[in-house]
Amino acid sequence: MFSHLFQVRITDVELPNVVHIFSQLSAASNLHIHGFDEKKIDTHVGYCNHLLSAARVHVEAAEREEQQVRQRQELARQVALAKEYE
């Protein structure tokens, strides 16, 4: 099972790719070579950029959560070692 942080980071990596693809489609729509609706494509670009901005908050929260989990695990490990040496 993937960690929450991993899943959020994957999204954070993939969204710029989506923005790039829609931006390329928007640029190509000016040439009328693919038949897509330029306005709809531009709407998708804006929406993906919005998602990307929102994802940053989730990445930061997931990183903090992951750090707290690591700290708790390390503390538990140290307590277990201390008990072992008593």
VOPAGU-2260 file (C-alpha; in pm, 1 decimal, decimal comma):
REM VOPAGU-2260
SITE   aa  ch    i         X         Y         Z
SITE  MET   A    0       0,0       0,0       0,0
SITE  PHE   A    1     136,3     340,4     -91,0
SITE  SER   A    2     172,7     606,5     175,4
SITE  HIS   A    3     -47,6     912,4     165,9
SITE  LEU   A    4     259,7    1127,4     103,2
SITE  PHE   A    5     360,0     913,5    -195,7
SITE  GLN   A    6      12,3     940,5    -347,4
SITE  VAL   A    7       2,7    1318,0    -297,7
SITE  ARG   A    8     349,7    1357,9    -449,9
SITE  ILE   A    9     250,8    1154,3    -755,7
SITE  THR   A   10     -43,8    1388,0    -806,7
SITE  ASP   A   11     184,5    1687,1    -760,4
SITE  VAL   A   12     416,0    1548,8   -1029,4
SITE  GLU   A   13     141,1    1453,7   -1275,5
SITE  LEU   A   14     -61,5    1776,2   -1264,0
SITE  PRO   A   15     209,4    1986,2   -1434,3
SITE  ASN   A   16     213,8    1724,6   -1711,6
SITE  VAL   A   17    -161,8    1762,2   -1753,0
SITE  VAL   A   18    -130,6    2141,4   -1760,8
SITE  HIS   A   19     142,7    2110,6   -2023,7
SITE  ILE   A   20     -68,2    1880,4   -2242,4
SITE  PHE   A   21    -375,5    2104,3   -2225,9
SITE  SER   A   22    -158,6    2409,9   -2291,8
SITE  GLN   A   23     -16,8    2240,8   -2600,2
SITE  LEU   A   24    -368,4    2153,1   -2715,1
SITE  SER   A   25    -473,4    2512,7   -2660,2
SITE  ALA   A   26    -182,4    2638,5   -2868,2
SITE  ALA   A   27    -261,5    2385,7   -3140,6
SITE  SER   A   28    -628,7    2482,5   -3136,6
SITE  ASN   A   29    -524,0    2822,1   -3266,4
SITE  LEU   A   30    -412,2    2636,3   -3576,1
SITE  HIS   A   31    -742,3    2443,7   -3596,1
SITE  ILE   A   32    -560,9    2117,7   -3660,2
SITE  HIS   A   33    -732,6    1888,9   -3410,9
SITE  GLY   A   34   -1090,4    2011,7   -3380,9
SITE  PHE   A   35   -1091,0    2069,7   -3003,6
SITE  ASP   A   36   -1276,6    2362,8   -2852,8
SITE  GLU   A   37   -1013,8    2619,8   -2750,2
SITE  LYS   A   38   -1233,4    2768,4   -2477,1
SITE  LYS   A   39   -1287,6    2427,3   -2314,9
SITE  ILE   A   40    -917,7    2350,2   -2332,5
SITE  ASP   A   41    -833,1    2684,5   -2171,4
SITE  THR   A   42   -1087,5    2606,7   -1898,5
SITE  HIS   A   43    -911,5    2274,5   -1834,7
SITE  VAL   A   44    -573,0    2448,9   -1817,8
SITE  GLY   A   45    -708,4    2691,7   -1559,3
SITE  TYR   A   46    -870,6    2414,2   -1358,7
SITE  CYS   A   47    -554,0    2202,1   -1360,0
SITE  ASN   A   48    -347,8    2501,8   -1250,2
SITE  HIS   A   49    -595,9    2553,7    -966,3
SITE  LEU   A   50    -563,6    2186,2    -867,6
SITE  LEU   A   51    -187,0    2215,3    -877,1
SITE  SER   A   52    -193,9    2512,4    -640,5
SITE  ALA   A   53    -430,5    2328,6    -407,4
SITE  ALA   A   54    -214,0    2016,0    -421,7
SITE  ARG   A   55      83,1    2207,2    -280,5
SITE  VAL   A   56    -105,0    2250,9      47,6
SITE  HIS   A   57    -176,1    1878,1      59,3
SITE  VAL   A   58     185,8    1788,7     -18,5
SITE  GLU   A   59     305,5    2004,7     269,5
SITE  ALA   A   60      47,1    1854,2     506,5
SITE  ALA   A   61     135,8    1499,5     398,8
SITE  GLU   A   62     507,0    1572,7     447,1
SITE  ARG   A   63     440,4    1700,2     801,2
SITE  GLU   A   64     227,9    1393,8     873,8
SITE  GLU   A   65     496,5    1160,1     740,0
SITE  GLN   A   66     761,8    1336,3     950,2
SITE  GLN   A   67     548,0    1297,8    1263,4
SITE  VAL   A   68     501,6     926,9    1191,9
SITE  ARG   A   69     877,9     883,6    1152,1
SITE  GLN   A   70     941,7    1070,5    1477,7
SITE  ARG   A   71     690,5     852,6    1665,8
SITE  GLN   A   72     843,9     537,3    1517,8
SITE  GLU   A   73    1193,0     649,2    1616,1
SITE  LEU   A   74    1077,5     732,0    1969,3
SITE  ALA   A   75     910,2     391,1    1999,6
SITE  ARG   A   76    1229,3     225,1    1875,2
SITE  GLN   A   77    1440,0     412,9    2129,2
SITE  VAL   A   78    1200,6     325,4    2413,2
SITE  ALA   A   79    1210,5     -41,2    2310,4
SITE  LEU   A   80    1591,2     -34,5    2306,1
SITE  ALA   A   81    1603,0     134,2    2646,0
SITE  LYS   A   82    1371,2    -131,6    2792,8
SITE  GLU   A   83    1583,6    -403,4    2635,7
SITE  TYR   A   84    1895,7    -274,2    2813,1
SITE  GLU   A   85    1727,0    -242,6    3156,1
